[in-house]
Amino acid sequence: MFQPLLEAGLRGTMKHFVKPVLSKTFPLAVQRRYTREAYRTSYPPRNVAFRRDDLGGVPVLRVSPSTPAKGTVIYFHGGGYVMGSPDTHRGLAGYLASLSGCEIVLPDYRLAPEHPYPAATDDAEAVYLTLLNQGLKPNTIALAGDSAGGGLSVALAMRLRDHGHPLPSSITCFSPWTDLTEQALYSPDCEPVLHAAWTCKAASMYAADTPLTHPLISPVYGDLSDLPPLLIQVGSQEILLNDAQRLADAAKRDHVKTTLEIYNNLWHVFQIHAPQLDRAREALAFAGEHINQHLEG
């Protein structure tokens, strides 16, 4: 009984205190500061450790489980390519590390509008290739991310394939943003987090002069052939529900092993609330199973 009440409370808090800030009324600098503070409620479990590092010239935060790591997950934070950082996602990454038994590497990739496309994909590829150069095998590395970071994880896999590099073992996406043209946004009865106008503005800042239909900006318009197994988790109460469904459809069309999970009455990147919500932890545990299923020692 307590969990439904807690979900309702969190939903209301975001609707009244987070969503209003993610509008055209507030400048980006204010939104960045506000969301950074809001993410403090997403704290990591005690059984993980953090350390700073640099991979290929990209600052990263590394999160280690309490037991020897089974593999490495490169996790790309969300934020519409214009906000967010490894620090905002310490909590989510900490729970993913604990529940998967893997080390999580969070790149502090460059953000728009200061650094538009392809800066984020350049940084993502640099981190992955540096891990390979350090001796990690691709089948011990997985990709994951939420929102824009979910789209970035798919775009990175496509770019690695096109550049002839070995691919990671799997991809995991939480509420992925995969169509920046916003031609097919969902209209849920309740959307407690995102504004369509805000995502539209973020898309234009990220893409700059590149067409929004470019497949490494909007992966649903690309060829997903030969990508590794894909897990997509999304809430029913978010405007990006169609993005998740269309990504799953495109992946299945291109014969990618794909699992789509829709969590009823939950919202955009609900996994952020793992410290509070049972269903968020359950989703992350399933993501950990997906990751481990495809890792090879």
N, C-alpha and C positions, 0 to 999 in steps of 0.2 A: 504493500500500500504506500509505503514511504517513497519508493522510486518514482511512481507516476506524479506525485506531488512535487518531487524535486525536479523532474523534467519540466513540469509546468512553470515552476519558479524560474528555472534557467531560461526557458523560452521567453517568458515575460521580461526578464532582465535584459536580454539581448534586444528584444523588440523596442524597449523604451530607452535603453542607455547606449546600445552599440549601433543599431541600424540608423538612428537619426544622425549620427556623426558621419556615417558612410553615405554622404550625400554631397551634392555640388555646393552646398552652403558653406562647408568647411574647407579651408585650404589643405593641400596634401600634407604639409608639415604638421599641422594640428592632428590630422588623422593618423599619421605615423606615431606621434607621441601618445595619443589616446589609446590606440590599439596595443601599443607596447605595454602600457600599464594594465589594460584589460586582460592581457594574456597572463598576468601574474597569478590569476586564479587557476591556471593550468600548471600545476607543479609536478615534478617528477617523483617517482617512488624513491625510497631510501636506498634501495639495493643496486643503484647504478652510480657510475663515476663519470665525471666530465673532464676533458682536457682540450686545450686549444692546439691547433696544428695549422700547417700550410701545405696544400697539395696543388702543385702546378701553378703556384702564384695566387691561389684562391684561399682565403682564410676559411677554415672549417672548425666545427665543434664536433668532437668525437665523444660518443656515449658508449660506455662499456658495461655489459651485464656483470653480475657478481661471479658468474661461472665462466670458464674459457669460452670465447665466442665461437659459435658454430659457423659463422660467415660474416659478411659485411654488407650492410644496406646503405646505399647512398640515398639520403632522404632530402627532397627539395621542398622547402617551406612554401606555403601559400601567401597570398596578399596581393593578387592581381598584377604581379610583376612590378608593383610600385611601392610596396611596403612589406614589412615582415623581415625576420632574420632568424638565424639559429637560436638566438636567445628567446624569441617569442614562442618557439616550438620545443623548448627544453622538456616540458611536461609530456607532450605527445611522444616525442622521441624517447624519453626515458621509459615510458610504459611499453613502447614497441620493443626497446632493447630488452627489458625485463621479461616480456611475454614471448619473445621470439628466441631469446638467447643469443642474439647477434649483436655485433658492434654496429652502431648507427653513426654515419658520417653526414653531418649537415653542412653543406657548402653555403657560405655567405656570398651568394652570387650577386652580381651587380644589378641594380634596379633602374627602371625607367622612372621619370623621363630623362634623368641624367645619362643613363646608359640604355638606350633602346635596343631592340632586336638587332643583331644576334648576340649581344653581350651575355645574356643568361645562358644560351646554349653553348657559347664558347667556353664559359666558365664550367658548365656541367661536363662538357667533354674533357676539359683539362683535368678535372678531378678524377674522372674515371680512368683516363689513360695513365695518369700518374700512379694510381693504385696498381694498374697492370705492370707498369715499369718497375714498381717496387717488389714485384714478384707474386702478387695475388693472381690467381687464376680466374678467368671470367665466370666459371661455373660456381665460384664461391662468393660472387658479388650479385646483389639484387638492387633494383631501382624501386623507389617509392616516392610518393609526394601527395600533397593535398592541394585542391583548388588549382591555382596556376601552376603550383609545383607538380600536381598530377599530370597536367598537360605537358609540362617540361620533361617529366620522366619518359613519357611516350615519345616526345620529339627527340630526346637524346637517343633513345633506342633506334629510331628511324635514321638519325644522322650517323650513328655508329655503323649501322648496316650499310648505308650509302657510301661511307668512307672505307668500307672493307675491314672494319675492326671486329674482333670477336664480341659477341653479344653477352649481356648478363644473363643470369639464370631465370629471372622473373621480373615482373613489374606489378606494383600494387598502387592503386589510385584511390584516394579518398575525395569524393565530390569533385572530380576533375573538370577543369575549365578547358574545353576542347574545341569550341567554336566561338572565336572572338568576334565573328560577324554578328552574333546574337540573332540569327535568323529564326531560331526555333527555341526561344526561352520558354520554360514551363511557367504556368500560372497557378501555383498552389493556393489553397484556401488561406494558408498562413505561411508567410515568408519572414521569419524573425531576424534575418541577418542582412541580406543583400538587397541593394537597389539596382534595377536594370540600368538606370542612368549612370550610376557609379561605375559599374562594370564596363559600360560603353566608353566612358572617359578613360578608364585604365587601359582598355584595349587600344585606343588611339595613341596613348602615350607610349605604350610598349611597341606597337608596330611601326610608329612613325611613318616613314615613306614606303614601307613594305606592305603589299596587299594583305588584308586580314585573312584571305583565303589561302595564303601560303601554308603548305602542309606542316612546316615546323613551327608555325604560329597557331594554326587551327588544325590539329592532327586528324579531325574527322574528314578532312578533304584530301588526306594523303593515302598512300599505299602502305598498309600495315603488314604486308606479307613478310613471313619469316621472323616476326617479332616473338620474343619469349612468352610463356604463359602469363596471362593478364588477369588480375583480380580488381574489380571495381566495386567500391562501396559508396552508397549515396543515400541521402535522406529523402523521404517523400515530401518534406516541407521545404523545398528549395527550388529556385528558378533554374538551377543547373541540372535538374533531374534529367531533362532531355539530352543534355550534353553527355551524361553518363550512358544513357540508353543508346544514343547514336554511336558513341565510341564502341560500345559492346557489339552493336550491329555491324559496324565497319570491320571490327577485328574478326568476328565470325565469318563475315563475307570473304575475308582474306585468309581464312583457315588458321587463325590464331586461337589456341586454346584459351577460352574466356569464361570467367565466372562473374556474373553481375548480382550484387546483393542490394536490395532496396529495403531500407529500415523505416518502417511505418511510423509516422508522427515524429520523426527526428529531422534535424536541420543540417545546414551546411557545415561540413567538417565537425560533426558531433563528437568525433573521437578526441577532440581537444579537451572534452570534459571527462576524460578517463578518471581523474581523481574522485569525481562525484558519482558518475553514472555507471551502473552495472552494464548496461547495453553497450556503452562506449568501450569498456574493458573487454567485453565479449567479442566485439567487432575486431579489436586489436589482437586478441588471442587468435581469432580465425585468420587474420592477416599473417600472424606469425606462423601459423600452420602452413599457409600457402607458400610463404617464403622458404620455410624449412623443407617442404616437400620437393622443391626444385633445386635446392642447393646440393652440390656434390663435393665431397671431401677430397 
